[in-house]
């Protein structure tokens, strides 16, 4: 779905996603929030770190985002 819709970045909590995709074939970046839950109260705590890193994220790569 992301590739067909020309997404540049996928933000997820699914740690397996980065191993399920061949990033060399797609012009896509995967950012994984290293969270134990998908509750918004937990995920919002990752946003300051994500915002600092987003400009440096490269295509064809996956990243683990910490708090």
C-alpha positions in Angstrom: 0.0 0.0 0.0 2.7 2.5 0.9 4.7 1.8 -2.2 1.7 2.0 -4.5 0.8 5.4 -3.0 4.3 6.8 -3.2 4.9 7.2 0.5 8.4 8.4 1.4 8.4 7.2 5.0 6.6 4.6 7.1 6.3 5.3 10.8 5.4 2.2 12.7 5.8 0.2 15.9 6.0 -3.1 14.0 9.6 -4.1 14.6 9.3 -7.0 12.1 8.4 -4.7 9.2 12.0 -3.6 8.6 12.9 -7.3 8.0 9.9 -8.0 5.8 10.7 -5.4 3.1 13.5 -5.3 0.6 14.4 -1.6 1.0 16.9 -1.7 -1.9 13.9 -2.2 -4.2 11.8 0.6 -2.9 12.3 4.4 -2.5 11.1 4.2 1.1 12.3 4.8 4.6 11.0 2.9 7.6 11.1 4.4 11.1 10.2 2.1 13.9 9.2 3.5 17.3 10.8 1.2 19.8 7.7 1.1 22.0 6.3 -1.8 24.0 2.8 -0.6 23.2 0.9 1.2 20.5 -1.0 3.4 22.9 -0.9 7.1 21.9 0.2 8.1 25.4 3.4 6.1 24.9 4.0 6.9 21.2 3.8 10.7 21.8 6.9 10.4 24.0 8.9 9.4 20.9 8.0 12.5 18.8 10.7 14.8 20.1 13.4 12.3 19.2 11.7 11.5 15.9 11.5 15.2 14.9 15.2 15.6 15.6 16.1 12.6 13.4 13.6 12.9 10.5 15.8 15.3 8.4 18.7 12.8 8.5 16.7 9.6 7.6 17.8 8.2 4.3 15.8 6.3 1.6 16.3 2.5 1.4 17.0 2.3 5.1 15.2 1.3 8.3 15.7 3.1 11.7 14.9 2.3 15.3 13.6 5.5 17.0 14.2 5.6 20.8 12.6 8.1 23.2 
